[in-house]
Amino acid sequence: MAPLGFRRKGSTFFVRHDDVLLMVNLQKSTSSTSAKVIATLNLGVFSYPLAQALEELEYLESRISIWLCHWQERIGAVMPEHYDKWWAVSSLEEAVQAGKEMVEALQNYGLPALEKVDSTAKLHALWESVVNHQVRPILYELNIFPH
């Protein structure tokens, strides 16, 4: 991720792009045990202008995490199969294979999905394109985006 400009904090990789923060998070399942780790990748976009318009920026800036992003998806949702993809690992060989598959999924599907929403303007366009999206009325009511 470093060659793409991403930095790491804990299990989350992030990079500032335009007016947003792009994130990739490695999430370990609560079903994981000492003998078996189950994990997935989460994608997120945090919009600084949107947080500022919602008067959340000062509070959120030091707490930004994948769970506070304005756009979130699991890697499986952006893959062709569109199902919640988790990798189960209980040996070194499985860990190596899962790592390769995660990198491939991120390169082929995750990063392209992030590119589609890598600015507040692109987030706005996405939300405009979704007819019954729950967020749209709230954004208009708060006068964050023009009608």
trRosetta pair geometry for C-beta under 8 A, 3 or more apart (Angstrom, degrees):
i j d omega theta_ij theta_ji phi_ij phi_ji
1 4 5.7 -66 -166 43 49 108
1 6 3.7 -55 159 66 105 134
1 8 7.1 107 75 -62 136 97
1 13 4.5 -51 168 -157 165 153
1 24 7.0 -149 -114 53 138 135
2 5 7.7 80 -172 -51 35 8
2 6 6.4 -95 -79 65 31 74
2 7 7.7 59 -108 -93 73 45
4 15 6.8 -100 122 -46 88 159
4 111 7.6 -104 -140 -122 160 134
5 15 4.6 84 108 -133 97 133
6 13 4.2 30 168 171 131 108
6 14 6.3 134 -150 60 82 17
6 15 4.6 -81 -91 -45 59 107
6 22 7.9 -83 -99 91 98 101
6 24 7.1 -19 -137 28 151 112
7 13 7.0 165 80 -153 29 65
7 14 6.2 -31 60 63 78 73
7 15 7.0 130 8 -82 72 65
8 12 7.1 152 -152 85 60 43
8 13 5.2 -33 -94 -97 73 72
8 14 7.9 137 -99 16 28 70
9 12 5.6 -18 67 68 79 94
9 14 6.9 -14 16 15 105 115
11 25 6.1 66 116 -163 89 73
11 26 4.5 -108 -179 61 104 90
11 27 7.3 130 127 -76 139 37
11 28 7.5 -109 -124 -15 167 94
12 23 5.6 -16 -171 -162 110 109
12 24 7.1 155 -156 80 60 43
12 25 4.5 -18 -103 -101 85 85
12 26 7.6 -150 -74 20 42 67
12 65 6.9 -152 -49 -147 165 68
12 66 5.9 -157 -112 -37 127 105
13 23 6.9 147 79 -155 51 55
13 24 4.6 -9 58 59 103 95
13 25 7.6 -162 24 -74 64 40
14 21 5.6 4 -171 176 116 103
14 22 6.6 159 -151 82 60 51
14 23 4.7 -16 -98 -99 89 77
14 24 7.7 -170 -72 24 47 62
14 64 8.0 90 -123 119 162 123
15 21 7.4 164 80 -156 31 61
15 22 5.3 -13 60 56 83 101
16 20 7.6 166 -154 92 56 38
16 21 5.6 -36 -99 -102 62 72
16 22 7.9 169 -101 15 12 77
17 20 6.0 -19 70 69 79 83
17 21 7.7 131 23 -113 71 23
17 22 5.4 21 14 -14 121 115
17 118 4.9 -40 112 -177 138 107
17 119 7.3 -98 121 -69 91 70
18 118 6.2 113 17 138 123 81
18 119 4.1 -38 106 -101 160 96
18 120 7.6 -146 124 5 118 73
19 47 6.6 35 118 -154 93 74
19 48 5.3 -116 174 46 80 105
19 49 5.4 17 155 -16 138 106
19 119 6.0 66 37 -150 86 75
19 120 5.1 -38 84 -7 122 110
20 45 5.1 -2 176 -172 138 95
20 46 6.2 151 -164 76 78 47
20 47 5.1 -37 -103 -97 95 57
20 48 6.7 -155 -94 -1 38 80
20 117 7.9 -98 121 138 175 74
20 118 6.3 -162 59 -171 130 44
20 119 5.9 -161 -2 -113 117 27
20 120 6.2 164 -57 -47 103 69
20 123 7.5 133 -82 -28 144 126
21 45 7.2 153 75 -157 50 47
21 46 4.3 -8 53 56 102 105
21 48 7.4 92 -18 -45 92 91
21 64 6.4 34 72 171 159 152
22 44 7.5 151 -163 87 42 55
22 45 5.9 -15 -106 -103 60 75
22 114 5.0 74 -150 -172 124 129
22 118 6.1 -15 -71 -121 125 89
23 42 7.7 -6 117 107 101 89
23 43 7.0 146 87 -164 66 40
23 44 4.1 -11 61 63 112 98
23 45 7.3 -165 21 -72 82 30
23 46 6.9 50 -14 -9 119 101
23 66 5.2 -155 124 -93 141 80
23 69 6.3 -132 37 -77 128 134
24 41 6.2 -16 -170 -169 91 108
24 42 7.4 154 -159 79 42 53
24 43 6.1 -12 -104 -105 67 64
24 44 7.9 -173 -71 25 28 75
24 106 6.6 46 -143 -134 147 124
24 110 6.5 65 -114 163 118 137
24 114 7.8 -64 -63 -61 94 147
25 41 6.9 143 74 -161 49 55
25 42 4.2 -16 61 59 105 103
25 43 7.8 -160 21 -68 79 21
25 44 6.8 26 -7 3 114 116
25 65 7.9 61 -93 178 145 77
25 66 4.0 -54 -24 -55 151 153
26 39 5.9 3 -178 -176 88 128
26 40 7.9 165 -153 84 50 33
26 41 6.2 -30 -99 -102 56 68
26 102 8.0 29 -110 -166 103 151
27 39 6.3 157 82 -154 48 72
27 40 5.3 -16 61 62 101 80
27 41 7.3 163 16 -102 85 16
27 42 5.5 61 -23 -18 122 112
27 66 7.9 -116 -64 79 109 157
28 32 5.2 -39 174 -8 100 153
28 37 6.2 -60 -137 -162 105 96
28 38 7.1 106 -164 74 60 55
28 39 5.2 -35 -100 -96 55 92
29 32 5.0 133 69 -31 78 87
29 37 8.0 143 36 -178 88 53
29 38 3.8 -21 26 89 132 107
29 39 6.6 -135 -11 -77 82 37
29 40 7.4 73 -56 -4 92 94
29 86 6.4 35 -51 -148 131 138
31 38 5.5 -3 80 37 99 143
32 36 6.4 -146 -148 103 61 65
32 37 4.8 20 -142 -130 123 50
32 38 5.0 -151 -76 27 81 76
32 39 7.5 33 -75 -55 132 74
33 36 5.2 39 47 44 93 79
35 90 5.9 18 151 -140 75 104
36 88 6.1 -4 -177 -171 110 94
36 89 6.9 154 -158 78 60 43
36 90 4.3 -27 -101 -84 81 102
37 88 7.5 160 85 -154 45 46
37 89 4.8 -17 63 62 92 100
37 90 7.5 170 20 -76 63 51
37 95 7.9 46 53 -97 124 98
38 86 5.3 20 179 167 97 123
38 87 7.1 171 -151 84 52 43
38 88 5.0 -15 -101 -100 83 73
38 89 7.6 175 -80 20 36 70
39 86 6.7 154 77 -158 23 78
39 87 5.6 -22 63 58 77 91
39 89 7.3 -9 15 8 105 115
39 98 7.5 96 57 163 108 139
40 74 5.8 -7 152 -158 134 111
40 75 6.3 -162 179 27 87 105
40 76 7.1 -49 -150 -17 124 106
40 84 7.1 -35 -115 176 157 80
40 85 6.1 136 -129 92 103 63
40 86 4.7 -62 -63 -101 102 68
40 87 7.1 151 -83 10 51 75
41 74 7.1 123 82 -165 55 63
41 75 4.0 52 69 -35 103 129
41 85 8.0 -8 32 85 85 105
41 102 6.0 135 -43 -152 127 102
41 105 6.9 163 30 100 141 124
41 106 6.4 -119 -174 -78 171 99
41 110 6.4 -42 124 -97 140 146
42 66 5.0 84 107 178 132 146
42 72 6.4 -13 -177 -164 104 100
42 73 7.5 162 -158 87 61 36
42 74 5.8 -44 -104 -104 65 60
42 75 7.4 -98 -74 -26 21 78
43 72 6.8 153 84 -154 58 49
43 73 5.0 -9 58 62 107 82
43 74 7.4 158 15 -115 82 9
43 75 6.6 114 -26 -76 103 62
43 78 7.0 9 15 -5 150 142
43 110 5.5 -174 -77 -153 127 91
43 113 6.0 59 133 95 172 124
43 114 5.8 -133 -166 -69 122 97
44 66 4.5 175 -11 -143 149 70
44 69 3.2 -154 -171 -46 113 167
44 71 6.5 154 -153 86 51 61
44 72 4.8 -6 -101 -101 88 77
44 73 7.9 177 -74 23 50 56
45 69 5.6 104 56 -170 34 115
45 70 6.1 -57 96 60 80 85
45 71 4.2 10 45 52 105 108
45 72 7.9 -151 24 -64 64 47
45 114 6.8 155 -67 -142 105 79
45 117 5.1 -130 -18 122 163 111
45 118 7.0 -137 -118 -101 129 39
45 123 6.5 -163 110 -79 139 120
46 51 7.0 17 176 -40 90 130
46 60 7.9 -166 -162 144 127 129
46 64 5.4 27 -124 -150 175 118
46 68 6.6 33 -107 104 118 86
46 69 4.8 -97 -66 -117 74 69
46 70 6.1 118 -126 2 38 88
47 50 3.6 56 93 16 123 114
47 51 6.3 169 91 -13 65 82
47 70 4.8 -26 11 20 101 151
47 120 4.5 99 -145 -96 123 94
47 123 5.9 -89 -64 19 137 161
48 51 5.8 -56 -145 38 30 110
48 52 6.2 31 156 -20 65 107
48 57 6.5 58 -161 -120 68 121
48 120 7.7 -92 50 -54 63 125
49 52 5.5 -56 -146 38 32 112
49 53 6.2 33 156 -20 67 106
49 120 4.9 -18 48 -76 122 168
50 53 5.7 -52 -144 37 31 111
50 54 6.3 21 157 -8 64 110
50 70 5.3 48 91 -90 154 158
50 120 6.0 178 -32 -128 97 114
50 123 7.3 -57 -45 94 143 151
50 144 6.4 50 -129 -171 72 139
51 54 5.9 -63 -145 46 29 105
51 56 4.7 -95 -162 77 77 96
51 57 4.2 111 122 -79 103 74
51 60 5.5 -111 -153 57 133 139
51 61 7.6 136 133 -63 150 75
51 70 7.6 -125 -53 -51 82 119
52 55 7.4 27 -180 -82 34 32
52 56 7.7 -101 -65 50 19 62
52 57 4.3 9 -80 -30 64 140
53 142 6.7 109 145 135 103 120
53 144 4.4 106 137 -121 150 96
54 57 8.0 127 62 -30 78 73
54 142 6.7 5 -98 177 71 160
54 144 7.1 -3 -56 -88 78 133
55 58 8.0 -22 -179 20 60 99
56 59 5.5 -72 -165 52 58 107
56 60 4.8 36 148 -13 95 122
57 60 6.1 -68 -130 48 23 98
57 61 5.7 39 172 -47 66 104
58 61 6.4 -34 -136 6 19 115
59 63 7.2 -27 146 23 65 125
60 63 5.5 -92 -150 60 45 96
60 64 5.9 73 157 -74 87 71
60 68 5.8 174 -150 167 117 146
61 64 6.4 -12 -151 -33 26 106
63 68 6.7 94 116 -27 92 162
64 68 5.9 -128 -138 72 47 129
65 68 5.2 88 51 10 70 100
65 69 7.8 -100 100 -31 44 81
66 69 5.8 -27 -163 -15 41 119
66 72 6.7 98 171 -120 81 116
67 72 7.7 26 -118 -91 31 154
69 72 4.9 125 75 -65 119 92
70 123 6.3 30 113 -155 124 153
71 117 5.2 -82 90 153 170 154
71 123 5.8 -141 -38 -121 130 109
71 126 7.5 49 -108 80 139 153
73 77 4.5 -121 -171 71 104 132
73 78 5.6 85 129 -36 142 105
73 113 6.5 -90 64 156 144 146
74 77 5.1 102 60 -5 74 103
74 84 5.7 23 98 -130 156 75
74 85 7.1 171 143 38 109 74
75 78 6.4 -73 -161 43 39 97
75 79 6.4 42 147 -31 73 109
75 85 5.6 -71 89 59 97 119
75 102 7.7 -71 -120 -141 177 73
75 105 5.2 61 173 143 131 128
75 106 7.0 -59 -122 -78 128 65
75 109 6.7 100 -168 95 80 119
75 110 5.4 -35 -121 -79 93 110
76 79 5.5 -54 -144 26 38 116
76 81 6.9 -54 -163 80 85 100
76 82 7.0 89 150 -166 77 19
76 83 5.2 -68 173 92 126 43
76 84 4.7 151 62 -129 154 18
76 85 3.4 163 -79 -3 104 85
76 86 7.9 -34 -43 -30 134 55
77 82 6.1 33 -142 -144 43 65
77 84 7.4 14 -49 -86 79 58
78 109 4.7 149 117 164 98 104
78 110 6.3 125 76 -89 139 45
78 112 7.8 171 165 77 128 88
78 113 4.0 -45 -139 -68 154 149
79 82 6.8 -159 75 -56 66 37
79 83 7.9 -54 71 39 111 60
79 85 6.2 43 17 -27 148 142
79 105 6.2 -38 -85 -145 122 103
79 109 4.9 -9 -88 -135 63 175
80 109 7.8 -122 -22 -95 66 133
81 85 7.5 101 69 -67 125 109
85 105 7.1 -158 104 -134 158 158
87 98 4.0 118 171 -143 142 117
87 101 6.5 152 -97 78 132 128
87 102 6.6 -75 -19 -59 151 103
88 94 7.3 -43 107 171 61 138
88 98 7.8 -158 59 -88 27 137
89 94 4.5 169 -135 117 67 109
89 95 4.7 78 -162 -81 134 68
89 98 5.1 -82 -73 0 114 153
90 94 5.9 36 41 44 54 154
91 94 4.7 95 54 9 79 102
91 95 6.9 -137 96 -8 42 87
92 95 5.5 -53 -148 34 33 115
92 96 6.5 34 154 -20 66 102
93 96 5.9 -52 -150 33 31 110
93 97 6.4 27 153 -13 64 108
94 97 5.6 -56 -145 42 33 111
94 98 6.0 34 156 -20 68 108
95 98 5.8 -53 -141 38 28 110
95 99 6.2 34 155 -23 62 106
96 99 5.7 -54 -151 33 28 114
96 100 6.6 28 152 -18 62 104
97 100 5.8 -54 -152 34 32 111
97 101 6.4 28 153 -16 66 107
98 101 5.6 -57 -147 40 33 110
98 102 6.1 35 154 -22 67 106
99 102 5.8 -53 -145 35 29 111
99 103 6.4 28 156 -17 64 105
100 103 5.9 -56 -150 36 29 110
100 104 6.3 29 153 -18 64 109
101 104 5.6 -55 -146 39 32 113
101 105 6.2 32 155 -19 66 106
102 105 5.7 -53 -144 37 30 110
102 106 6.2 30 155 -19 64 108
103 106 5.7 -56 -147 38 29 112
103 107 6.2 25 156 -16 65 109
104 107 5.9 -56 -143 40 28 108
104 108 5.9 7 166 -3 65 116
105 108 6.3 -64 -134 48 23 98
105 109 5.5 -38 -174 40 63 113
105 110 6.1 66 130 -22 74 108
106 109 7.3 -72 -110 59 11 71
106 110 4.0 -40 -136 42 53 136
106 111 6.0 64 160 -26 70 91
107 110 7.4 24 -7 44 20 93
107 111 6.1 -3 -128 15 30 125
108 112 7.3 -34 157 3 30 122
109 112 6.2 -69 -146 44 22 106
109 113 6.1 23 160 -22 64 111
110 113 5.8 -59 -150 33 26 110
110 114 6.5 23 155 -16 64 105
111 114 5.5 -52 -147 37 36 112
111 115 6.4 43 152 -26 65 101
112 115 5.4 -48 -148 29 35 117
112 116 7.0 41 153 -25 62 99
113 116 5.8 -51 -160 25 35 114
113 117 7.4 -7 155 15 63 104
114 117 6.5 -83 -155 55 35 83
114 118 5.9 65 149 -72 73 97
115 118 5.4 -26 -137 -18 33 128
116 122 6.4 174 153 174 45 130
116 126 7.2 92 141 -78 99 123
117 122 5.0 -173 -127 117 37 113
117 123 5.3 69 -159 -79 95 71
117 126 5.8 -14 -98 -24 104 150
118 122 6.1 34 43 40 48 152
119 122 4.7 96 54 6 80 100
119 123 7.1 -140 96 -4 44 84
120 123 5.4 -50 -149 35 37 115
120 124 6.3 43 151 -23 66 102
121 124 5.6 -51 -150 34 32 115
121 125 6.5 33 151 -19 64 104
122 125 5.5 -48 -145 36 36 113
122 126 6.4 40 153 -22 65 102
123 126 5.7 -53 -151 34 32 113
123 127 6.4 27 154 -14 66 106
124 127 5.9 -58 -148 40 29 107
124 128 6.2 33 152 -22 65 107
124 145 5.2 156 -134 -114 117 141
125 128 5.6 -53 -146 35 31 115
125 129 6.4 30 155 -22 64 107
126 129 5.8 -61 -152 33 30 110
126 130 6.9 21 154 -16 64 106
127 130 6.0 -58 -150 34 35 107
127 133 5.5 -140 -153 92 73 161
127 135 5.7 -81 -135 85 127 117
127 136 5.5 163 165 -79 104 85
127 139 6.9 63 140 9 156 157
127 145 7.8 155 80 12 132 164
128 136 7.5 118 -91 -112 41 120
130 133 3.8 72 103 -47 121 117
130 136 7.3 -163 80 -40 93 123
133 136 4.8 98 78 -18 97 105
134 137 7.5 -58 -174 29 40 99
134 138 7.5 28 144 -7 67 114
135 138 5.7 -70 -162 43 46 112
135 139 5.9 42 150 -24 82 109
136 139 5.8 -59 -146 35 30 109
136 140 6.4 22 161 -13 67 108
137 140 5.8 -59 -147 41 32 108
137 141 6.0 35 156 -23 68 109
138 141 5.7 -54 -143 36 29 113
138 142 6.3 16 159 -7 64 110
139 142 6.1 -63 -147 45 27 102
139 144 4.6 -82 -162 53 78 118
139 145 5.1 16 150 19 119 104
140 143 7.2 30 -177 -79 36 37
140 144 7.6 -83 -66 38 22 77
140 145 6.7 -54 -81 67 62 83
140 147 5.9 63 -136 -83 118 83
